[in-house]
Amino acid sequence: MPGAQERILRRRINSVKATKKITRAMELIAASRVVRAQQRANAARPYAQQITKVIEDLAAGGADVDHPMLRVVESVERTALIVLTSDRGLAGAYSSSVIRAAEREIHAARAEGSDYELVTVGRKAAGYFRFRNYRLAATYDGISDKPTYEDARRIANTVASMFLDGSVDRVVLIYTEFRSVASQRVVVRRFLPLEQTSTIAEAGSATALAGFDFEPNASSVLADLLPRYIEARLFAALLDAAASEHANRQRAMKSATDNAEDMIVRLTRQMNAARQAAITTEIMEIIGGAEGLREAEGDGEDLLLDHLHSTTLFRELDPTDHAHAAPGHV
């Protein structure tokens, strides 16, 4: 029925309009959050850069240390993967891209005959791997939106303990690197072991710390800085992941808002067409009824007029009706 179809389309349009308001609001919220996340990442970057530079200069100045975090194993038997995803959805392919990269690393490790351990950050990764019966060594939820340095320290201590006690021979960090609001990419980077001192020294300057004295010695300072170094690296990755999450959610909500607008236009056209069809049908019914009345005339007079003549109101107004004429008229 044209009328029923029009009502259905009107309800769908109202529903899409309500959804559009929600996606538009979420787009604006994500846009404001990505700016704040970007500011946090920029604010934390000088610390990471400075601690990296100090370590490089110490190594270049001759400070050598045999730290367990520099331990390199020739045959890797078990790899730990730190997977950074989001706690909430509606962010496009943000979490799924990281999860697919982690699965590829797991399959590659199995192909080489080594085992794996998973350390997940975000409910999306934990739920995905738990549902598929992957082994989870540790999970962290509720920190992907606004990570703190304490969160990075807790995660870094967990994976460092796994590496130092020999539970894993290598640690890989998988997250989304934030380049700009329009550009992010999934990266897979070695987290532990760290580069050897000789490799670190190549980027440093031996004269940068020439005027400093270290107690008890430069090697001890370098050994104490290495744990802080991995915390800073992980914190920077968490901030990058948070900014990437908000940027992906902003794009996803903008796309949903645009799609809702297109759907409203299409449904409005369908509703107008259904309304026009209903009006046309009613007009055709009226014309058909009038034609039927003309064809059914008995004595050459219009049946509709005969019906009006038979009504009381018409008889009262018709002066030719002798039955209702005034007294004295013949």
C-alpha positions in Angstrom: 0.0 0.0 0.0 1.4 3.4 -0.9 0.3 5.0 2.4 1.8 2.2 4.5 5.1 2.4 2.5 5.2 6.2 3.1 4.8 5.7 6.9 7.6 3.0 6.9 10.0 5.3 5.0 9.2 8.2 7.3 10.1 6.1 10.3 13.3 5.0 8.7 14.2 8.6 7.9 13.6 9.6 11.5 15.7 6.7 12.7 18.6 7.6 10.4 18.4 11.2 11.5 18.7 10.2 15.1 21.7 8.0 14.2 23.3 10.8 12.3 23.1 13.1 15.4 24.9 10.5 17.5 27.7 9.9 14.9 28.2 13.6 14.4 28.5 14.1 18.2 31.0 11.2 18.4 33.0 12.7 15.5 33.3 16.1 17.3 34.3 14.4 20.6 37.0 12.3 18.8 38.3 15.4 17.1 38.8 17.2 20.4 40.4 14.1 22.0 42.8 13.5 19.1 44.1 17.1 19.6 44.7 16.5 23.3 46.3 13.1 22.7 48.6 14.7 20.1 49.5 17.4 22.6 50.4 14.7 25.2 52.5 12.8 22.7 54.4 16.0 21.8 54.9 16.9 25.5 56.3 13.4 26.3 58.6 13.3 23.2 61.4 15.6 24.7 61.9 13.3 27.6 62.2 10.2 25.4 64.5 12.0 23.1 66.7 13.3 25.9 67.1 9.9 27.7 67.9 8.3 24.4 70.5 10.9 23.7 72.1 10.5 27.1 72.3 6.7 26.7 73.9 7.2 23.2 76.4 9.7 24.5 77.3 7.5 27.5 77.9 4.5 25.1 79.9 6.7 22.8 82.0 8.0 25.7 83.2 4.5 26.5 80.6 3.4 29.0 80.1 -0.3 28.4 77.8 -2.5 30.4 76.8 -6.2 30.4 73.1 -5.6 31.1 70.6 -8.5 30.9 68.4 -6.3 28.7 71.2 -6.4 26.1 71.2 -10.2 26.1 70.9 -11.6 22.6 69.9 -15.2 22.0 71.0 -16.9 18.9 68.1 -19.4 18.9 64.8 -17.7 19.8 62.5 -20.3 21.4 59.7 -18.0 22.7 58.6 -14.5 21.6 56.5 -12.1 23.7 54.2 -9.8 21.7 52.9 -6.6 23.2 49.7 -5.7 21.3 48.2 -2.2 21.7 44.6 -1.9 20.7 41.5 0.0 21.9 39.0 -0.6 24.7 36.1 0.5 22.6 34.9 0.0 19.1 33.6 2.4 16.4 37.2 3.2 15.3 37.2 1.7 11.9 40.0 -0.8 11.2 42.2 0.5 14.0 42.2 -2.6 16.3 41.7 -5.2 13.6 44.8 -4.0 11.7 47.0 -4.4 14.8 45.4 -7.8 15.6 46.1 -9.0 12.1 49.7 -7.9 12.3 50.0 -9.8 15.7 48.6 -12.9 14.2 51.1 -12.8 11.3 53.9 -12.6 13.9 52.5 -15.6 15.8 52.2 -17.6 12.6 55.8 -16.6 11.6 57.1 -17.7 15.0 55.3 -21.0 14.8 56.7 -21.5 11.3 60.2 -21.0 12.8 59.5 -23.6 15.5 59.3 -21.1 18.4 56.5 -20.4 20.8 54.8 -17.1 21.8 53.3 -15.2 24.7 50.8 -12.4 24.4 50.6 -9.2 26.4 47.5 -7.3 25.3 46.5 -3.7 26.0 42.9 -3.0 25.3 39.7 -5.1 25.5 39.6 -5.6 21.7 42.8 -7.6 21.5 42.1 -9.5 24.7 38.6 -10.5 23.6 39.7 -11.5 20.1 42.6 -13.7 21.3 40.7 -15.2 24.2 37.8 -16.1 22.0 40.2 -18.0 19.6 42.0 -19.7 22.5 45.3 -18.0 22.2 47.5 -18.0 25.2 47.5 -14.7 27.1 50.3 -14.0 29.6 48.9 -10.6 30.7 46.0 -8.2 29.8 45.6 -4.5 30.6 42.2 -2.8 30.1 40.9 0.7 30.5 44.1 2.5 29.7 44.1 2.8 25.9 42.2 6.1 25.9 44.4 8.1 28.3 47.5 6.1 29.2 49.8 7.3 32.0 53.5 6.8 32.6 52.6 4.5 35.5 50.6 2.3 33.1 53.7 2.2 30.8 55.9 1.3 33.9 53.6 -1.6 34.9 53.6 -3.1 31.4 57.3 -2.5 31.0 58.0 -4.2 34.3 55.9 -7.2 33.3 57.6 -7.8 29.9 61.0 -7.0 31.4 60.6 -9.6 34.1 59.5 -12.2 31.4 62.7 -11.3 29.5 65.1 -11.2 32.4 64.0 -14.6 33.9 64.3 -16.3 30.6 60.6 -17.0 30.0 60.9 -15.3 26.6 63.9 -14.6 24.4 62.5 -11.7 22.5 59.9 -9.0 23.0 58.1 -7.4 20.0 55.9 -4.3 20.2 53.0 -4.0 17.8 51.0 -0.7 17.7 49.8 2.0 15.4 52.2 4.8 14.9 50.7 8.3 14.7 52.1 10.5 11.9 49.2 12.9 11.5 45.5 13.1 11.8 45.2 11.7 8.3 48.1 9.2 8.4 48.7 6.3 10.8 50.4 3.0 10.2 50.8 -0.3 12.1 54.4 -1.0 13.0 56.1 -4.1 14.4 59.3 -3.2 16.4 61.7 -5.1 18.5 61.4 -4.0 22.1 63.8 -6.4 23.9 66.7 -7.1 23.8 67.9 -3.5 23.3 70.7 -2.7 20.8 74.2 -3.5 21.9 76.3 -0.8 23.4 78.5 -0.6 20.4 75.4 0.0 18.2 74.0 2.6 20.5 77.3 4.4 20.5 77.2 5.0 16.8 74.5 7.6 17.2 76.1 9.3 20.2 78.8 11.9 20.7 81.9 11.1 22.9 82.5 14.8 23.7 78.9 15.6 24.7 79.4 14.5 28.3 83.1 15.3 28.6 82.6 17.8 31.3 80.5 15.5 33.6 81.6 13.2 36.4 79.6 10.1 37.1 79.3 8.3 40.4 80.2 5.5 40.8 81.0 5.4 37.1 79.4 5.9 33.6 78.7 2.3 33.1 76.6 2.1 36.3 74.6 5.2 35.2 74.0 3.6 31.8 72.8 0.4 33.5 70.3 2.4 35.7 69.0 4.3 32.7 68.2 1.3 30.5 65.0 0.3 32.4 63.9 4.0 32.3 64.6 3.9 28.6 62.2 1.0 27.9 59.5 2.7 30.0 59.9 5.8 27.9 59.7 3.9 24.7 56.6 2.0 25.8 55.0 5.3 27.0 55.6 6.9 23.7 54.0 4.0 21.9 51.0 4.1 24.2 50.5 7.8 23.4 50.9 7.2 19.7 48.3 4.4 19.9 45.9 6.7 21.8 46.2 9.5 19.3 45.8 7.0 16.4 42.7 5.5 18.0 41.0 8.9 18.3 42.0 9.8 14.7 40.6 6.6 13.4 37.4 7.0 15.4 37.0 10.6 14.0 37.3 9.3 10.4 34.9 6.4 11.0 32.3 8.7 12.6 32.6 11.2 9.8 32.2 8.4 7.2 29.1 7.2 9.1 27.6 10.7 9.2 28.2 11.2 5.5 26.6 7.8 4.8 23.6 8.7 7.0 23.2 11.9 5.0 23.2 10.0 1.7 20.7 7.5 3.1 18.4 10.3 4.2 18.5 11.8 0.7 17.7 8.4 -0.9 14.9 7.6 1.5 13.4 11.0 1.1 13.2 10.6 -2.6 11.6 7.2 -2.2 9.1 8.7 0.2 8.2 11.5 -2.2 7.8 8.9 -5.0 5.5 6.8 -2.7 3.5 9.9 -1.8 3.2 10.9 -5.5 2.1 7.4 -6.3 -0.6 7.5 -3.5 -1.9 10.9 -4.8 -2.0 9.6 -8.4 -3.8 6.5 -7.3 -6.4 8.5 -5.4 -7.0 10.8 -8.4 -7.4 7.8 -10.7 -9.9 6.2 -8.3 -12.0 9.5 -8.3 -11.9 9.7 -12.1 -12.8 6.1 -12.4 -15.7 6.5 -10.0 -17.0 9.5 -11.9 -16.8 7.7 -15.2 -18.6 4.8 -13.7 -21.5 7.0 -12.6 -21.8 8.5 -16.1 -21.9 5.1 -17.7 -24.6 4.0 -15.3 -27.1 6.9 -16.2 -30.6 5.5 -16.7 -32.7 8.3 -18.3 -30.0 10.6 -19.7 -29.7 12.6 -16.5 -26.8 12.5 -14.2 -27.3 9.9 -11.4 -25.4 12.2 -9.0 -27.9 15.0 -9.7 -30.8 12.6 -9.2 -29.4 11.7 -5.9 -29.2 15.3 -4.9 -32.8 15.8 -6.0 -33.8 13.0 -3.7 -32.3 14.6 -0.7 -34.4 16.7 1.7 -32.1 19.6 1.6 -32.3 19.9 -2.2 -36.1 19.5 -2.2 -36.3 22.4 0.3 -34.2 24.6 -1.9 -35.8 23.6 -5.3 -38.8 25.9 -6.2 -40.1 23.4 -8.8 -40.8 20.9 -6.1 -44.7 21.2 -5.9 -44.9 18.9 -2.9 -43.1 21.6 -0.8 -44.5 24.6 -2.6 -46.2 27.4 -0.6 -50.0 27.1 0.0 -52.1 28.7 -2.7 -49.8 27.7 -5.6 -51.2 25.2 -8.1 
